[in-house]
Amino acid sequence: MNGLRPEIALSWKRSQLSGIDPGRLPAPTLLGPSDAAGRLLDAARPVLDELRTQLAGTGCCILLVDRDCRIVARLFDSEPMQRAMEEIGVVPGAALSEDTYGTNALGTPFEVRQSLVVHGEEHYLESLKDFSCYGHPLVHPVTRRIEGILDITAAGKTANPLFAPFLARAARDIEARLLEGARESDRRVVDAFQRAAQQRGVAVAAMGEDIMLTNKAAVELLLPADHAALRAIAVDLPAGESRTMDFALSAGGSTRLRIDRIPGIGSGALFLLDASGTREPVPRSDVAQDVTTRLRRRLGRLRDGAGGVAIVGEPGSGRTWAARELVRGEGTFLDAARIVGEGEREWSARLLTVAAAATDRGFVVVEHVHLAPDPVPALLSSMLSDPAAPRLVLTADPLDDIRPPVRELLARCPGQVRIPALRQRIRELGDLAAALAQELGRGDLRLGPSALTALSERSWPGNLAELRAVLAAVPVRESPLPVRREDLPVDYRATSRVSRLGGRERAEREAIIEALRESGGNKVHAAAQLGISRTTLYSRIRALGIAG
């Protein structure tokens, strides 16, 4: 990477981490149409028509991709240029993101969130090095979200310095039309809300892309976590359709809900809820109950019981919190991750010393037990069998991710606690954020609807630890107003490809991940288990943003 500009070198590094082979042109991943892509194309079409006349005789092509890096428009100066582009996968609907095509002027600007020129040799894929490109982000004037990238490409090793000013004006024109479209969308949402709000005994909420309206009854009925759940339901409802269902409320109970999609506003929807009263909650597998309350009750019962306790969950999910909740100050904590530095013999001796000093009601908590070398699980197993030994609490990664000796050790614990990942507790996100804010000494920090919606759409690989870091990064303000989307760290304001998936696609993604896990990563076996062809599996892996 010597000699590369810093931003290009970092992009190459990301491309390597994505497992991209620079000598192999990937098969294009074709994505279907979306509401967001349609709105972008509507805004860009008059500008593209003007660019088409300016393109004549330049030998260049202009490409437009949406927020999924999907090609939604192409302009070519000549048939040879069109053939050359199509040979490298530049076809309608193709996704040219950096994690698929490596460094390029369509995908990389999404990562760096600014315009970028990529000269021929700076492309990561060998097949792209005959072209030089300039990509300019299209930023929505209201949301500040990148809605797409406008790109100009020419054959040659060096990009023309006039590319940037040429595209800058066109980008401004498209952004201005996006603003006009947003105003029209907001007007439609307001009109739909005002018509529905005339009904008595009905809680009414209306959502557009970046606006939410509620009447007094809805304010009293819905909590911020409900807003995110309503938006997720609306995304899955086809345009122009309605749906009636029982809706579980975050505050408890359920109510009857009708959803009407508002025409011409992407995921815009009108929600009508029965405000006259709520019934008992209707069990729904996709609605998280109060996990924290259930965990506390479970840990309380185990505290009063006997025998070892195994607490398993993804890193950052709250295993240490659960252990502290269980022992309530009557335990000594040891970390198996320190064995590498301290040495197995010294660490084991300290474990035995701590165990000997423990009181009758005391606990010994061993964290990260999955990192312990094999002699340690055997020692812990003998302690579990010793009636004179203190009660052991062992924390570890999920059972599927750890080696057999540790799995067998955990299975010997009569008390079993599984900590759900944060992505499975989205309905609790507001409460969890409030609790973490208290720990950070920022009790006045609370998430407003726009911030909660943005955070609810993420997959949270780092779980509660990641959420805590996000909250710590929110600027301190003198006003007590709720945190807005724009107050969040930049990377958490806009949704990722995975987090924009609807309910059905998320379920499909989880099913594929589970099949790959059960088959040890063997895609042939995973495809057979899922009942689909291997080609279909590869296509869905790319479309759903599954690593590997």
LINBELSUL-V245750 format. One line per field, one symbol per residue. ss: DSSP state (H for helix, E for strand, L for the rest). phi: phi as a letter, one per 30 degrees, with the letter a starting at -180 (. if undefined). A space follows every 10 residues. Layout:
# LINBELSUL-V245750
ss: ???
phi: ???
This chain:
# LINBELSUL-V245750
ss: LLLLLHHHHH HHHHHHHLLL LLLLLLLLLE LLLLHHHHHH HHHHHHHHHH HHHHHLLLLE EEEEEELLLE EEEEEELLHH HHHHHHHLLL LLLEELLHHH HLLLLLLHHH HHLLLEEELH HHLLLHHHLL EEEEEEEEEL LLLLLEEEEE EEEEELLLLL LLHHHHHHHH HHHHHHHHHH HHHHHHHHHH HHHHHHLLLL LEEEEEELLL LEEELHHHHH HLLHHHHHHH HHHHHHLLLL LEEEEEEELL LLLEEEEEEE ELLLLLLLEE EEEELLLLEL LLLLLLLLLL HHHHHHHHHH HHHLLLLLEE EEELLLLLHH HHHHHHHLLL EEEEEHHHHH HHLHHHHHHH HHHHHHHLLL LLEEEEELHH HLLHHHHHHH HHHHHLLLLL EEEEEELLHH HLLHHHHHHH HLLLEEEEEL LHHHLHHHHH HHHHHHHHHL LLLLLLELHH HHHHHHLLLL LLHHHHHHHH HHHLLLLLLL LLELHHHLLH HHLLLLLLLL LLHHHHHHHH HHHHHHHHLL LLHHHHHHHH LLLHHHHHHH HHHLLLLL
phi: .diddedddd ddddddddid ddcbddddcc cddbdddddd ddddeddddd dedddeidic bbbbccdcic dcabbbdade dddddddcjd beidccdddc cieadcdded dchadacbde dddddddcdd bbbbccdccd dcdicddlbc bbbbdkdbdd ddeddddedd dddddddddd dddddddddd dddddddddc ibdcbbbcdb bbbbdedddd cccedddddd ddddddceei cbabadcddd djibbdbccc ddeibicdac ccbdcdlccd ecebdccddd dedddddddd ddddcbidbc ccldeidjdd eddddddhic bccbcdddde ddjddddddd edddddddde cdccccdhdd cddeddeddd dddddcdddd dcbccadeed cbdeeddddd ddddcbbccd dddcbedced dddddddddd ibdddbdded dddddddcch dchddddddd ddddedbddd dddcedddee dcdcddeddd ddeddddddd ddddddddci iddddddddd ibdddddedd eddcicdj
